[in-house]
Structure formats: structure tokens, C-alpha cells
Amino acid sequence: MSKTSLKNIQKQKKKARRVIARPAQSRIQGNTAGVRSRLKKLAGKARAKKASA
């Protein structure tokens, strides 16, 4: 079945309507070494900012 068949389009629309509204992610999340180190750095910066305020 093609991706753009009428049935599939209707299915996608129905799924889109059922989706729960969630706030956008404030920072990149993941479990790779690069991302984890970046999160750690951002967390440190956030803590320093909060402490200085």
C-alpha cells in the first residue's frame, strides 16, 4: 500500500488528533557519550547560574 493512499492519510490525521500535547524539550536528551557530556555541561552551567542568582 502506498504511503499517500487515502486510508493512510486519514489514519495519520486520526493519530495526529489523538496525540497528547507535550512541552518542547528544553535540551537534547539521549544516552550517547557525546550527548551525556553535553547534558552534564549544560547542567553545570544551569546550576552555576542558579547559584549566582
Backbone atoms as SQL, in Angstrom:
CREATE TABLE atoms (id INTEGER PRIMARY KEY, chain TEXT, resi INTEGER, resn TEXT, atom TEXT, x REAL, y REAL, z REAL);
INSERT INTO atoms VALUES
  (1, 'A', 1, 'MET', 'N', 0.852, -1.198, 0.000),
  (2, 'A', 1, 'MET', 'CA', 0.000, 0.000, 0.000),
  (3, 'A', 1, 'MET', 'C', 0.889, 1.249, 0.000),
  (4, 'A', 2, 'SER', 'N', 0.513, 2.219, -0.822),
  (5, 'A', 2, 'SER', 'CA', 1.330, 3.425, -0.897),
  (6, 'A', 2, 'SER', 'C', 1.176, 4.271, 0.364),
  (7, 'A', 3, 'LYS', 'N', 2.194, 5.058, 0.646),
  (8, 'A', 3, 'LYS', 'CA', 2.198, 5.899, 1.841),
  (9, 'A', 3, 'LYS', 'C', 1.129, 6.989, 1.777),
  (10, 'A', 4, 'THR', 'N', 0.799, 7.408, 0.558),
  (11, 'A', 4, 'THR', 'CA', -0.137, 8.529, 0.424),
  (12, 'A', 4, 'THR', 'C', -1.534, 8.089, -0.009),
  (13, 'A', 5, 'SER', 'N', -1.889, 6.833, 0.301),
  (14, 'A', 5, 'SER', 'CA', -3.245, 6.392, -0.033),
  (15, 'A', 5, 'SER', 'C', -4.221, 7.134, 0.882),
  (16, 'A', 6, 'LEU', 'N', -5.446, 7.249, 0.461),
  (17, 'A', 6, 'LEU', 'CA', -6.461, 7.976, 1.228),
  (18, 'A', 6, 'LEU', 'C', -6.595, 7.401, 2.630),
  (19, 'A', 7, 'LYS', 'N', -6.569, 6.064, 2.709),
  (20, 'A', 7, 'LYS', 'CA', -6.711, 5.380, 4.003),
  (21, 'A', 7, 'LYS', 'C', -5.559, 5.762, 4.939),
  (22, 'A', 8, 'ASN', 'N', -4.340, 5.779, 4.397),
  (23, 'A', 8, 'ASN', 'CA', -3.179, 6.117, 5.222),
  (24, 'A', 8, 'ASN', 'C', -3.186, 7.570, 5.668),
  (25, 'A', 9, 'ILE', 'N', -3.614, 8.447, 4.779),
  (26, 'A', 9, 'ILE', 'CA', -3.699, 9.876, 5.129),
  (27, 'A', 9, 'ILE', 'C', -4.701, 10.057, 6.265),
  (28, 'A', 10, 'GLN', 'N', -5.850, 9.406, 6.163),
  (29, 'A', 10, 'GLN', 'CA', -6.869, 9.504, 7.201),
  (30, 'A', 10, 'GLN', 'C', -6.373, 8.930, 8.517),
  (31, 'A', 11, 'LYS', 'N', -5.608, 7.834, 8.427),
  (32, 'A', 11, 'LYS', 'CA', -5.042, 7.194, 9.619),
  (33, 'A', 11, 'LYS', 'C', -4.061, 8.140, 10.313),
  (34, 'A', 12, 'GLN', 'N', -3.212, 8.800, 9.520),
  (35, 'A', 12, 'GLN', 'CA', -2.236, 9.748, 10.078),
  (36, 'A', 12, 'GLN', 'C', -2.943, 10.921, 10.753),
  (37, 'A', 13, 'LYS', 'N', -3.997, 11.417, 10.127),
  (38, 'A', 13, 'LYS', 'CA', -4.755, 12.539, 10.687),
  (39, 'A', 13, 'LYS', 'C', -5.398, 12.134, 12.018),
  (40, 'A', 14, 'LYS', 'N', -5.946, 10.918, 12.055),
  (41, 'A', 14, 'LYS', 'CA', -6.597, 10.422, 13.268),
  (42, 'A', 14, 'LYS', 'C', -5.571, 10.289, 14.399),
  (43, 'A', 15, 'LYS', 'N', -4.394, 9.771, 14.065),
  (44, 'A', 15, 'LYS', 'CA', -3.315, 9.618, 15.057),
  (45, 'A', 15, 'LYS', 'C', -2.849, 10.982, 15.551),
  (46, 'A', 16, 'ALA', 'N', -2.778, 11.950, 14.646),
  (47, 'A', 16, 'ALA', 'CA', -2.348, 13.298, 14.999),
  (48, 'A', 16, 'ALA', 'C', -3.335, 13.951, 15.962),
  (49, 'A', 17, 'ARG', 'N', -4.624, 13.672, 15.764),
  (50, 'A', 17, 'ARG', 'CA', -5.644, 14.229, 16.650),
  (51, 'A', 17, 'ARG', 'C', -5.581, 13.638, 18.051),
  (52, 'A', 18, 'ARG', 'N', -5.153, 12.366, 18.133),
  (53, 'A', 18, 'ARG', 'CA', -5.104, 11.679, 19.432),
  (54, 'A', 18, 'ARG', 'C', -3.859, 12.017, 20.246),
  (55, 'A', 19, 'VAL', 'N', -2.887, 12.638, 19.613),
  (56, 'A', 19, 'VAL', 'CA', -1.606, 12.929, 20.270),
  (57, 'A', 19, 'VAL', 'C', -1.773, 13.853, 21.471),
  (58, 'A', 20, 'ILE', 'N', -1.036, 13.573, 22.534),
  (59, 'A', 20, 'ILE', 'CA', -1.088, 14.395, 23.750),
  (60, 'A', 20, 'ILE', 'C', -0.145, 15.576, 23.561),
  (61, 'A', 21, 'ALA', 'N', -0.606, 16.776, 23.913),
  (62, 'A', 21, 'ALA', 'CA', 0.238, 17.964, 23.794),
  (63, 'A', 21, 'ALA', 'C', 1.297, 17.918, 24.890),
  (64, 'A', 22, 'ARG', 'N', 2.571, 17.979, 24.500),
  (65, 'A', 22, 'ARG', 'CA', 3.661, 17.970, 25.467),
  (66, 'A', 22, 'ARG', 'C', 4.551, 19.177, 25.218),
  (67, 'A', 23, 'PRO', 'N', 5.142, 19.722, 26.290),
  (68, 'A', 23, 'PRO', 'CA', 6.045, 20.856, 26.081),
  (69, 'A', 23, 'PRO', 'C', 7.287, 20.422, 25.297),
  (70, 'A', 24, 'ALA', 'N', 7.837, 21.322, 24.516),
  (71, 'A', 24, 'ALA', 'CA', 9.035, 21.011, 23.730),
  (72, 'A', 24, 'ALA', 'C', 10.195, 20.734, 24.668),
  (73, 'A', 25, 'GLN', 'N', 11.089, 19.838, 24.261),
  (74, 'A', 25, 'GLN', 'CA', 12.232, 19.504, 25.104),
  (75, 'A', 25, 'GLN', 'C', 13.135, 20.713, 25.238),
  (76, 'A', 26, 'SER', 'N', 13.546, 20.986, 26.476),
  (77, 'A', 26, 'SER', 'CA', 14.360, 22.174, 26.731),
  (78, 'A', 26, 'SER', 'C', 15.824, 21.938, 26.377),
  (79, 'A', 27, 'ARG', 'N', 16.250, 20.665, 26.363),
  (80, 'A', 27, 'ARG', 'CA', 17.631, 20.351, 25.988),
  (81, 'A', 27, 'ARG', 'C', 17.673, 18.994, 25.302),
  (82, 'A', 28, 'ILE', 'N', 18.761, 18.743, 24.596),
  (83, 'A', 28, 'ILE', 'CA', 18.929, 17.490, 23.862),
  (84, 'A', 28, 'ILE', 'C', 19.006, 16.359, 24.876),
  (85, 'A', 29, 'GLN', 'N', 18.303, 15.277, 24.643),
  (86, 'A', 29, 'GLN', 'CA', 18.384, 14.142, 25.549),
  (87, 'A', 29, 'GLN', 'C', 18.741, 12.896, 24.775),
  (88, 'A', 30, 'GLY', 'N', 19.499, 12.036, 25.418),
  (89, 'A', 30, 'GLY', 'CA', 19.916, 10.801, 24.784),
  (90, 'A', 30, 'GLY', 'C', 20.876, 10.083, 25.692),
  (91, 'A', 31, 'ASN', 'N', 21.425, 8.980, 25.197),
  (92, 'A', 31, 'ASN', 'CA', 22.273, 8.177, 26.060),
  (93, 'A', 31, 'ASN', 'C', 23.657, 7.939, 25.468),
  (94, 'A', 32, 'THR', 'N', 24.048, 8.702, 24.457),
  (95, 'A', 32, 'THR', 'CA', 25.374, 8.502, 23.878),
  (96, 'A', 32, 'THR', 'C', 26.390, 9.327, 24.666),
  (97, 'A', 33, 'ALA', 'N', 27.641, 8.949, 24.571),
  (98, 'A', 33, 'ALA', 'CA', 28.703, 9.614, 25.343),
  (99, 'A', 33, 'ALA', 'C', 28.741, 11.120, 25.068),
  (100, 'A', 34, 'GLY', 'N', 28.639, 11.496, 23.797),
  (101, 'A', 34, 'GLY', 'CA', 28.687, 12.907, 23.421),
  (102, 'A', 34, 'GLY', 'C', 27.543, 13.702, 24.011),
  (103, 'A', 35, 'VAL', 'N', 26.361, 13.156, 23.912),
  (104, 'A', 35, 'VAL', 'CA', 25.162, 13.849, 24.412),
  (105, 'A', 35, 'VAL', 'C', 25.185, 13.933, 25.926),
  (106, 'A', 36, 'ARG', 'N', 25.608, 12.842, 26.580),
  (107, 'A', 36, 'ARG', 'CA', 25.653, 12.830, 28.048),
  (108, 'A', 36, 'ARG', 'C', 26.623, 13.884, 28.580),
  (109, 'A', 37, 'SER', 'N', 27.767, 14.013, 27.916),
  (110, 'A', 37, 'SER', 'CA', 28.744, 15.013, 28.356),
  (111, 'A', 37, 'SER', 'C', 28.207, 16.424, 28.135),
  (112, 'A', 38, 'ARG', 'N', 27.477, 16.618, 27.039),
  (113, 'A', 38, 'ARG', 'CA', 26.894, 17.924, 26.756),
  (114, 'A', 38, 'ARG', 'C', 25.820, 18.269, 27.791),
  (115, 'A', 39, 'LEU', 'N', 25.003, 17.252, 28.150),
  (116, 'A', 39, 'LEU', 'CA', 23.964, 17.456, 29.172),
  (117, 'A', 39, 'LEU', 'C', 24.605, 17.822, 30.503),
  (118, 'A', 40, 'LYS', 'N', 25.716, 17.132, 30.814),
  (119, 'A', 40, 'LYS', 'CA', 26.434, 17.377, 32.064),
  (120, 'A', 40, 'LYS', 'C', 26.940, 18.816, 32.101),
  (121, 'A', 41, 'LYS', 'N', 27.462, 19.260, 30.960),
  (122, 'A', 41, 'LYS', 'CA', 27.984, 20.629, 30.846),
  (123, 'A', 41, 'LYS', 'C', 26.847, 21.639, 31.030),
  (124, 'A', 42, 'LEU', 'N', 25.732, 21.397, 30.346),
  (125, 'A', 42, 'LEU', 'CA', 24.574, 22.293, 30.445),
  (126, 'A', 42, 'LEU', 'C', 24.016, 22.318, 31.858),
  (127, 'A', 43, 'ALA', 'N', 24.008, 21.152, 32.522),
  (128, 'A', 43, 'ALA', 'CA', 23.506, 21.068, 33.895),
  (129, 'A', 43, 'ALA', 'C', 24.398, 21.881, 34.825),
  (130, 'A', 44, 'GLY', 'N', 25.697, 21.805, 34.615),
  (131, 'A', 44, 'GLY', 'CA', 26.657, 22.568, 35.418),
  (132, 'A', 44, 'GLY', 'C', 26.457, 24.061, 35.236),
  (133, 'A', 45, 'LYS', 'N', 26.266, 24.465, 33.978),
  (134, 'A', 45, 'LYS', 'CA', 26.040, 25.885, 33.678),
  (135, 'A', 45, 'LYS', 'C', 24.752, 26.361, 34.348),
  (136, 'A', 46, 'ALA', 'N', 23.701, 25.540, 34.289),
  (137, 'A', 46, 'ALA', 'CA', 22.405, 25.895, 34.880),
  (138, 'A', 46, 'ALA', 'C', 22.530, 26.026, 36.398),
  (139, 'A', 47, 'ARG', 'N', 23.292, 25.101, 37.011),
  (140, 'A', 47, 'ARG', 'CA', 23.478, 25.143, 38.460),
  (141, 'A', 47, 'ARG', 'C', 24.250, 26.404, 38.876),
  (142, 'A', 48, 'ALA', 'N', 25.276, 26.753, 38.099),
  (143, 'A', 48, 'ALA', 'CA', 26.081, 27.939, 38.394),
  (144, 'A', 48, 'ALA', 'C', 25.227, 29.198, 38.281),
  (145, 'A', 49, 'LYS', 'N', 24.397, 29.230, 37.250),
  (146, 'A', 49, 'LYS', 'CA', 23.519, 30.378, 37.016),
  (147, 'A', 49, 'LYS', 'C', 22.523, 30.539, 38.165),
  (148, 'A', 50, 'LYS', 'N', 21.983, 29.396, 38.628),
  (149, 'A', 50, 'LYS', 'CA', 21.009, 29.400, 39.708),
  (150, 'A', 50, 'LYS', 'C', 21.669, 29.828, 41.028),
  (151, 'A', 51, 'ALA', 'N', 22.908, 29.379, 41.241),
  (152, 'A', 51, 'ALA', 'CA', 23.632, 29.689, 42.461),
  (153, 'A', 51, 'ALA', 'C', 23.992, 31.184, 42.520),
  (154, 'A', 52, 'SER', 'N', 24.327, 31.756, 41.372),
  (155, 'A', 52, 'SER', 'CA', 24.724, 33.169, 41.330),
  (156, 'A', 52, 'SER', 'C', 23.520, 34.107, 41.450),
  (157, 'A', 53, 'ALA', 'N', 22.357, 33.599, 41.108),
  (158, 'A', 53, 'ALA', 'CA', 21.142, 34.436, 41.150),
  (159, 'A', 53, 'ALA', 'C', 20.628, 34.627, 42.576);
